[in-house]
Structures are given as C-alpha cells and as structure tokens.
Amino acid sequence: MAERVVRLPDVGEGIAEAELVEWHVKVGDVVREDAVLGAVMTDKATVEIPSPADGRVTWLAGNVGDLLAIGSDFVRLEVSGAGERAPEAAKQALPAASAAAKRADHGASAPRAPASAPPDAQRSQRSAPPLHHAIERPLAAPAVRLRAREAGVDLRQIHGTGPAGRITHDDLDALLSRGRAGTMAAPYLAQTAVTDIKIVGLRRKIAEKMSIASARIPHITYVEEIDVTALEDLRAKVNGRKLPDKPKLTLLPFLMRAMVRAIAELPHLNAHFDDEAGIVHQHAGVHIGIATQTPTGLVVPVIRHAEARDLWDCASEVARLAEAARHGGATRDELTGSTITITSLGALGGLATTPIINHPEVAIIGVNRIAIRPHWDGAAFVPRQMMNLSSSFDHRVIDGFDAAQFVQRIKLLLETPAMIFID
C-alpha cells in the first residue's frame, strides 16, 4: 500500500489561504476517484475538492472553520500500489480540483457511496488499528444545517442514515415529527438546551466585513419619502403589455437608471475610499451591487456598467444574478467590484432602515416598502403610493449636503419617471 497526499490547490488568483467549510468524508472512509472530499471557501465562493484516486482516508487537515494555506496537505489517502509508500517526490504533486464555485440552496451533493472497497483496502481496514475521527461536527448538507438552525435542532442529536453517517432531510423530518408529537402531549415543557453554533463560511465573512465597515466608516444616514404613484402606474402599464422576450420590470431597474443619472452629476459618490492610503478612487463605470439574501447569508452580485444598460437590460441582469446567487452559481467576478450598492428587504422593508456601507464603497441606497399613505396635495389629503429611501454615506469623504443632493435628485427622477429617459 502507498500514501497519496491531496494538497489544497490554487482556488483563485492571489488567494493565499481558504476556509474549510465542509467535510464530505471522515477518517476510515473508502472513497472513489472524483468523489468530493471536502469544500473550501474564498471570497464568498465555495470550491469542492475531489479525490484524485480510489483509496481510504487516513488523515484530514482540520476542523470546519479552520483557515488552510494553499498548497498545504488537505487529505491523505491510502491507495493501492507497489511498495510501501509513494516516494516523496510523488507526494508533492497537486491533484486536479473542480474550479466550479457553487452553493445550492437545496444542499450540496453527497459523495458517491462505493459499491465495494478494493480487496487491498478491505484487508487494510481489517488490519488497521482503530482510527479516531478528525472532526466531531456531524456531516450534513448546507440546506439540512439551515433547516436545523431554523428549527432549533442540534444535529448532534440525530443519527445520520446517509452515506458515511451523513444526516439527510428524512433524518431531520423524523426528529421534528417526534418533537411535534411530544409538543402536543406537553406543550409547556421548559427548554434548557443551549446550542453552540460556530460562525464559519459565508456567515463569518459577512461578520468580518460588517465589523470593518462599522468600525472604520462614520456613517451618515439620510431618509427621504418618495411618491412612487406615477412610477408604479408606469411600471404596471409596461408589464401589462410586455413582449415575451422582455423581463418583468420591478422597481430596481428604474432606481438603477435614476442612480446613473444622479451619479453623472455627483460622480464622487461612485467611488472606493482607500483610507489607509488616503485616496478616493472615483470610478467612471457604475457597477451597482444588489444585496441579495440567500439560504446561507447575504451576498452582493454586481450589475456591471449600469450606465451602458437600458431598463430591460438592467432587469434581465438583476434577475439572472439574483438567481445565480441564490443557487450558488455566481462566480467570484460576479460577486466583487461594485462601486455603489442597493439594499432592499422588499415587502419586509419597514418604514426606515440604517444600511451599513459595503466597504470600501462610500454610499449605499436602502429601499423600504411601498405603502398607500395620505398625502397633502395642497388642497386635500389624497391616497398615494409612498416609499422611503434610507441611504447611508461615508461622512469622511461625503458631506451631508452632497448626500442630500444625491437623494433629492433620485427622488425627482422617481417621482417624475419620464425624466429618467430624457437627456
């Protein structure tokens, strides 16, 4: 038997380390070539690392949440071969890895269960001393972990019936069914369990970025009321007669076009601030990030060059990127490089919010929900469709006057939507 070392491959240009977010195997498992060993994350994209050969897992690099250096040992396999161990030079070869970054909201695919282990591997398993698992974290797909968190279930309570003891949706359903039956019999039982949830993966990256933005950026938030009655009327008419090849228009494409017009007059709001170098990088291209909620956390896909897109093109790109982000198909380039961001909670948008700037940008536009409110027209109160914009600015480089001027320009364009299309 020989040892095969699987090293962590280069998962992105300029990346020195990656975070371990999931193991698909444990020590002692027999794996087939191309079966997924584990997954690492960098820049909000997840990369699955496949096995380069058939073999038995003898060692794992660490625990979920650990940062691993590119090129370091990831997994060690016992493989069939002449001689005892592979020569040292052979251990330096990097295995091929899948470069497709994905995070499906229905859960990652489980590795293929081998039909039977090779005879040499079977003999090795019988003669090998007892092995301890390198990790104690239960094996489960991201979608199963999300359901368990939302239900308040500790996955360590569940015996997994999937491959390698992996916990499946059926296992979770069985536990929840038993819990519901118990609740019906005694609905007022005291709950004393405490679940410790390690912040890893996308959630840790969000936490780190929010901490940087909050600590380093002095925010000024400006809230303004917008009468979108005319805009909603226009949008309803256009959607009512749209062609089959045209996407449905939401509020966002109109807001994006209004932002492009406003940025043309106040270009210093479309910028990155390098506070360490004391330089504001003002961008000519308007690359609008759209904060998007996914089953695993918030990501910001980027609509590049909004200044060169019409209303329909903006709508198509928003729909495409939102779908890719929710299903884990957005690429690293599609999740980086925004120069100004829009954030919206849709129908849950509330009356006002205090959005945190997407560092190193200097402005973020927050959309609150649309509601019918009484509005004074100078003679009487009339029902109008009203919406608040809650926008935050980096007060180190954006004065309150410029922030107010920017929002007021957007307000004028949205309240008189024909002006969005008039040069």
BADO-589759 format. One line per field, with one value per residue (C-alpha): chain; x, y, z. Coordinates in steps of 0.5 Angstrom, whole numbers, always signed. Example, Ala and Ser with C-alpha at 12.3 -4.5 7.8 and 13.67 -1.06 7.14 Angstrom:
zamar = (A;A)
px = (+25;+27)
py = (-9;-2)
pz = (+16;+14)
# end
This chain:
zamar = (A;A;A;A;A;A;A;A;A;A;A;A;A;A;A;A;A;A;A;A;A;A;A;A;A;A;A;A;A;A;A;A;A;A;A;A;A;A;A;A;A;A;A;A;A;A;A;A;A;A;A;A;A;A;A;A;A;A;A;A;A;A;A;A;A;A;A;A;A;A;A;A;A;A;A;A;A;A;A;A;A;A;A;A;A;A;A;A;A;A;A;A;A;A;A;A;A;A;A;A;A;A;A;A;A;A;A;A;A;A;A;A;A;A;A;A;A;A;A;A;A;A;A;A;A;A;A;A;A;A;A;A;A;A;A;A;A;A;A;A;A;A;A;A;A;A;A;A;A;A;A;A;A;A;A;A;A;A;A;A;A;A;A;A;A;A;A;A;A;A;A;A;A;A;A;A;A;A;A;A;A;A;A;A;A;A;A;A;A;A;A;A;A;A;A;A;A;A;A;A;A;A;A;A;A;A;A;A;A;A;A;A;A;A;A;A;A;A;A;A;A;A;A;A;A;A;A;A;A;A;A;A;A;A;A;A;A;A;A;A;A;A;A;A;A;A;A;A;A;A;A;A;A;A;A;A;A;A;A;A;A;A;A;A;A;A;A;A;A;A;A;A;A;A;A;A;A;A;A;A;A;A;A;A;A;A;A;A;A;A;A;A;A;A;A;A;A;A;A;A;A;A;A;A;A;A;A;A;A;A;A;A;A;A;A;A;A;A;A;A;A;A;A;A;A;A;A;A;A;A;A;A;A;A;A;A;A;A;A;A;A;A;A;A;A;A;A;A;A;A;A;A;A;A;A;A;A;A;A;A;A;A;A;A;A;A;A;A;A;A;A;A;A;A;A;A;A;A;A;A;A;A;A;A;A;A;A;A;A;A;A;A;A;A;A;A;A;A;A;A;A;A;A;A;A;A;A;A;A;A;A;A;A;A;A;A;A;A;A;A;A;A;A)
px = (+0;+2;+0;-3;-3;-8;-6;-10;-10;-10;-17;-16;-11;-8;-11;-6;-11;-18;-23;-25;-33;-35;-32;-35;-31;-28;-22;-23;-28;-26;-27;-27;-24;-27;-31;-32;-27;-29;-30;-27;-29;-26;-29;-36;-35;-35;-30;-31;-24;-25;-21;-15;-16;-19;-17;-18;-18;-12;-12;-16;-13;-17;-24;-29;-28;-20;-16;-12;-6;-6;-1;-2;-4;-11;-13;-8;-10;-8;-8;-6;+1;+7;+12;+10;+9;+10;+17;+17;+17;+10;+7;+9;+4;-2;-9;-13;-19;-26;-26;-33;-36;-43;-47;-54;-60;-62;-56;-49;-49;-47;-41;-42;-42;-37;-41;-35;-28;-22;-19;-13;-17;-21;-15;-12;-19;-19;-11;-11;-11;-18;-18;-21;-25;-21;-28;-34;-38;-44;-44;-50;-51;-52;-59;-60;-56;-60;-67;-64;-62;-68;-72;-67;-65;-58;-55;-51;-58;-59;-56;-55;-57;-54;-47;-42;-47;-49;-55;-61;-67;-71;-67;-69;-76;-76;-74;-78;-84;-82;-82;-88;-92;-88;-90;-98;-97;-94;-94;-91;-84;-78;-73;-66;-61;-56;-53;-47;-46;-39;-39;-36;-36;-40;-43;-36;-34;-40;-39;-32;-34;-39;-34;-29;-35;-38;-31;-28;-33;-37;-44;-49;-56;-61;-68;-73;-80;-81;-88;-88;-95;-93;-88;-92;-97;-92;-89;-96;-97;-91;-91;-98;-96;-89;-87;-85;-77;-78;-77;-82;-80;-79;-77;-70;-69;-72;-68;-61;-63;-64;-58;-54;-57;-55;-48;-47;-48;-45;-39;-35;-41;-39;-32;-28;-24;-17;-17;-10;-7;-12;-14;-21;-22;-27;-30;-33;-36;-43;-42;-48;-48;-55;-55;-59;-61;-59;-60;-53;-53;-52;-48;-48;-48;-46;-49;-43;-43;-50;-49;-49;-55;-62;-68;-69;-62;-62;-68;-65;-58;-61;-66;-60;-55;-60;-62;-55;-53;-59;-57;-49;-48;-45;-38;-32;-32;-40;-39;-34;-32;-39;-38;-44;-50;-57;-60;-68;-72;-78;-84;-81;-77;-80;-81;-74;-67;-60;-56;-48;-44;-41;-34;-30;-35;-38;-45;-51;-58;-63;-70;-76;-83;-88;-95;-101;-101;-105;-101;-103;-103;-104;-112;-113;-111;-110;-108;-101;-96;-91;-84;-78;-71;-66;-59;-52;-46;-38;-38;-31;-31;-38;-41;-48;-50;-48;-51;-58;-57;-56;-62;-66;-64;-66;-73;-74;-73;-77;-83;-83;-81;-81;-74;-71;-71;-70;-62)
py = (+0;+7;+14;+19;+27;+31;+38;+44;+47;+54;+56;+63;+68;+72;+67;+65;+61;+59;+57;+50;+50;+42;+35;+30;+24;+22;+18;+11;+12;+9;+14;+13;+17;+24;+23;+30;+30;+37;+44;+51;+58;+64;+71;+68;+62;+55;+50;+43;+39;+32;+25;+24;+17;+11;+10;+10;+17;+16;+24;+30;+37;+40;+42;+46;+54;+53;+57;+53;+55;+54;+48;+45;+38;+37;+30;+24;+17;+10;+8;+1;+1;-3;-2;+1;+9;+13;+17;+24;+27;+24;+27;+34;+33;+37;+34;+37;+40;+42;+50;+51;+55;+53;+53;+50;+53;+45;+43;+40;+34;+28;+24;+17;+11;+6;-1;-4;-3;-6;-12;-9;-3;-9;-12;-6;-4;-11;-10;-3;+0;+4;+11;+17;+22;+28;+32;+32;+36;+32;+31;+35;+39;+46;+46;+41;+45;+51;+48;+45;+52;+55;+49;+50;+43;+41;+36;+32;+29;+26;+19;+20;+15;+17;+15;+16;+17;+24;+27;+28;+31;+25;+24;+31;+30;+24;+28;+34;+29;+26;+33;+36;+29;+31;+38;+36;+32;+37;+44;+48;+44;+48;+48;+48;+46;+51;+50;+53;+55;+56;+62;+60;+60;+66;+68;+69;+73;+77;+79;+81;+85;+89;+90;+93;+98;+99;+101;+105;+108;+114;+113;+119;+116;+120;+118;+121;+120;+119;+119;+113;+113;+115;+110;+105;+106;+107;+100;+97;+99;+97;+90;+89;+90;+87;+82;+75;+76;+82;+81;+83;+90;+91;+98;+96;+98;+105;+106;+104;+108;+114;+113;+113;+120;+122;+120;+124;+130;+128;+123;+123;+118;+113;+111;+107;+110;+107;+110;+107;+111;+117;+116;+116;+112;+115;+110;+112;+106;+105;+98;+97;+92;+89;+86;+79;+74;+67;+61;+62;+69;+76;+76;+82;+81;+86;+89;+92;+98;+100;+107;+103;+99;+100;+99;+92;+90;+92;+88;+82;+82;+83;+77;+73;+75;+74;+67;+65;+68;+64;+58;+58;+59;+66;+67;+71;+76;+77;+78;+83;+90;+94;+102;+103;+99;+98;+94;+92;+88;+88;+87;+87;+94;+97;+105;+106;+103;+105;+101;+99;+101;+96;+97;+100;+104;+111;+110;+105;+106;+103;+101;+101;+98;+102;+103;+107;+114;+120;+126;+133;+136;+143;+142;+136;+129;+124;+117;+116;+110;+112;+109;+112;+111;+110;+112;+112;+115;+115;+122;+122;+124;+125;+132;+132;+137;+132;+126;+130;+133;+126;+123;+129;+128;+121;+123;+128;+122;+117;+122;+124;+118;+121;+125;+118;+117;+125;+127)
pz = (+0;-1;+1;-3;-1;-3;-3;-3;-10;-12;-12;-14;-17;-11;-6;+0;+4;+4;+10;+11;+11;+10;+10;+6;+9;+15;+17;+15;+9;+3;-3;-10;-15;-16;-10;-6;+0;+2;+1;+2;+1;-1;-3;-2;-7;-5;-8;-8;-8;-11;-9;-15;-14;-10;-3;+4;+8;+14;+15;+15;+15;+21;+23;+20;+20;+20;+15;+11;+7;-1;-2;+4;+6;+5;+6;+6;+3;+3;-4;-8;-11;-11;-5;+2;+1;-5;-6;-3;-10;-12;-5;-8;-14;-13;-15;-20;-17;-19;-20;-21;-15;-12;-6;-8;-3;-4;-1;-3;-7;-3;-5;-8;-4;-6;-8;-5;-3;-7;-4;-1;+2;+5;+8;+10;+14;+18;+20;+21;+29;+31;+28;+31;+27;+26;+27;+31;+27;+24;+17;+13;+7;+8;+7;+12;+17;+15;+17;+23;+25;+24;+28;+34;+33;+35;+29;+34;+37;+30;+28;+20;+16;+9;+6;+12;+17;+13;+16;+11;+10;+12;+19;+21;+19;+23;+29;+28;+28;+34;+37;+35;+38;+44;+44;+43;+49;+54;+50;+56;+58;+60;+54;+57;+51;+49;+42;+40;+33;+31;+26;+19;+12;+9;+16;+18;+12;+13;+20;+19;+13;+17;+23;+19;+16;+22;+26;+20;+17;+20;+17;+16;+14;+10;+10;+5;+3;-5;-8;-13;-15;-22;-23;-20;-25;-31;-29;-29;-36;-38;-35;-38;-45;-44;-50;-49;-49;-44;-37;-32;-29;-22;-18;-18;-26;-25;-19;-22;-28;-23;-20;-26;-28;-21;-21;-27;-23;-17;-19;-13;-10;-14;-11;-6;-1;+1;+8;+9;+3;+4;-3;-6;-13;-17;-22;-29;-29;-25;-22;-18;-12;-11;-4;-4;+1;+0;+5;+7;+8;+5;-2;-7;-14;-18;-25;-28;-33;-31;-35;-41;-40;-41;-37;-40;-40;-32;-31;-34;-31;-24;-25;-27;-22;-16;-19;-19;-12;-9;-12;-11;-18;-18;-20;-16;-21;-21;-13;-13;-16;-14;-13;-10;-7;-7;-1;+0;+4;-1;+3;+10;+8;+14;+15;+15;+16;+17;+12;+13;+7;+3;+5;+1;-2;+0;-1;+0;-2;+2;-1;+4;+3;-1;+2;+1;+5;+6;+2;+2;-5;-3;-2;+1;+3;-2;-2;-6;-6;-2;+0;+4;+1;+7;+5;+8;+6;+9;+12;+12;+4;+3;+6;+9;+3;-2;+1;+1;-6;-9;-6;-8;-15;-15;-11;-17;-22;-19;-18;-25;-28;-35;-33;-33;-40;-42;-43)
# end
